[in-house]
Amino acid sequence: MPARFVSIADVAETLSISSRQAYGLVTSGELPAIKVGKSWRIELTELEAYIQRQYADSQARVAAGDFGDEDER
């Protein structure tokens, strides 16, 4: 049976971001998660939905002509 949940560290690795940034996505509510004991767990389907939302947001920004990204400067 494949794993249903992943850890903050797994999310960080998948998205190529820091664990702190992944934790921020969870605590802000952008990435739904559950707390099991002292650890946060993210359902794989929620992670995939988050990624799809980011694609849709990016496509909308490009369509609107918003190519600027202050994070990359």
N, C-alpha and C positions, 0 to 999 in steps of 0.2 A: 504494500500500500504506500503510495507516494506521500511525502510530507504535506500537511495542510497549511502549516504555519512556518514562518521564518522569523529570525531574530532581527533586532536593530542592526547588528553587524552584517547580517546577510543582505538587508535592504541597502545599507551603505555600499556594500561591494557591488550589488546589482546595478545601482544607480551611479556608481563611481563618485560618491560623495563621502564626506566624513561621517562618522557615527554621530557626532554632535548635530550635523545637519539632518540626518535621518531621524534622530530623536526629536528635533524641532518640527519635522513634518508630522510626527505622531502627536506631539503635545499641542500643536496648533489645530489639530483636527483635519488637516489636509489629507492625512493618510490614516484611515481608521485602524485601530488596534485594540487588543485586549491586554490586560495586565494579569499575568499568571505568577503568583508569588511576588517576587521582586523584579521580574523580567517582563518586558513588553513583547508581545507576539503579534505578527501581522499575517493575516490570511493571504495566501498567494493570489487569490482572486481579487482582493482589495489592492494589492500591489500592482497587478496587471491593470486594474481599472484606473489607478492613479496614473500609470504610464500612458494609457490611452487618453486620459483627460489632458495630460501635458502635450501630447501630439496634437489634439484638437485645438488647444489654446495656442500652440505655436503656429498652426496652420491659419488660425484666425488673425494672429498678429501679422503674419506675412501677407495675407490677403488685404489687410488694412494698411500695408506699407510700413509697418513698424518693424524695421530691421535692426534697430539699436538694441544693444545688450550691454548695460553698464558693467555686468559681472565679468565680461570677457575683456574689458579694457584695462 
